[in-house]
């Protein structure tokens, strides 16, 4: 699935094996490919927690100034605000459906109780 993050299109995907330098990891943010990969082996709550962890890597990596001891807290706070405001509730609903139920959809509707309902194009339906 794809999401808009900080004005850039990012791909979010689940994979059975997520490795960094040959070691199995929970998730990975690849800036060169604009891809966030989450391990399918993780429990649901850990998938969502890992997704947010990787989003912050994506946002931090997009700041050419980087971090240093003097600006660390302020820079992180600003980037946290940027990350939170670039993912709208409907997009987060799509991410939640994908990470928790592995349903990839074009849009998601939220019920009054904030339960996401997937909306897919008819061409994606398997008959």
Secondary structure, 3 states (H helix, E strand, C coil): CEEEECCEEEEEEEECCCEECCEECCEEEECCCCEEEEECCCCHHHHHHHHHHHHHHHHHHHCCCCCCCCCHHHHHHHHHHHHHHHCCHHHHHHHHHHHHHCCCCCEEEECCCCCEEEECCHHHCCC
